[in-house]
Amino acid sequence: MSRPRERKVGERGQVTLPKELREKLNIRGGDEVLVHEEDGKITIEKPVSREELAEGYRQYAAKSKALAAEMADVSREADEYLGDVPEW
C-alpha cells in the first residue's frame, strides 16, 4: 500500500492521479477507472479486464484439476492400503 497523497480537486471535480500510481497500475490518459464511496472514503481502482478475468479462471481451473488428480491418487493409495471397506 502506498502512502496517502494530498491532491486538490478542480472546479469540475477532477483530481490528478500521482504519476507513480499511474505507472504502477498501468493507467494512461483515456483509461476508465472505477470510482465508488464506502464508509465515507472515495476509492479509485482499475477495473479488471476480460483478459485478466479469463486468465484468473484458467489458473483456478488448472489448480482444481491438479487438486482433483492429487485426491484421486490419495484415494487410490488408501484403497490399496485398506482394501475393501464395508459400507456403513
N, C-alpha and C positions, 0 to 999 in steps of 0.2 A: 504494500500500500504506500502510495506516495504522500508526501506532506501536503497539507492544505495550502492553497494559494489564493490570495485575495484578488478579486477582479472587479472592475466597475461594470455596471450594467448600463448600456447605452440607452438613449431616449426611445429607441424602438424595441428594447428588451433584449438586445444582442449582447452576448458575452464571448470573448475570445478565449478559446481553449489554449493552455500553455503548449508551446512547441514540443517540449519533451513528451508530454502526454499524447499529442497527436502522432508523433513519430513512434512512440512505444506501442500505441494501439492501431497504427497504420490508418489514421483518419486523415483524409485530404479534403480540400475545399470541394463542396458539392456533395460529399457523402451524407447519408442520412444517419441520424443518431436517435436513440430512444430517450425521451425526457419524461420523468414522472416524479410525483411527490409522494413521500411516505414518512409519516411521523414528523412532519414539519421540515423535512430535508428534500432538496431537489437533487435527483440523480440523473446523470447523463451517461449513457452507455452505448457501445457499438452493438448493433443488432447482429444476431447470428445469421450468417448467410446460409443459403440452401446447401452449398457445398460443405460447409463446416458441419451442419446438422447431419447430412448424409454420412460424412466421414465418422462422426460420433456413433451413429447407428451401426456402421460397418465394424468399428472397433468393438462395440458392445456384442454384436453377433459373433465375432471371432472369439471373444472371451467366453461367451456362453457355449460355443461349440467345444472349445478346449476343456471347459469345466465338465461338460457332459461326457466327453471322451474319458477324462480322468475318473469320473464317477463310475463309468461303465467298467473300467479296468479294476477299480477297487471292489465293485460288486462281484465281478468275475473271480477275483482273488478270494473274496470272502466265501463264495460258493464252493470254490475248490478246497478251501481250508475246512469249512464246516460240513460240506456235503449236503445231503438232503435234510432240510429242516422241516419238521411237521408244521402244518398250517395251524394257526392259533384259532 
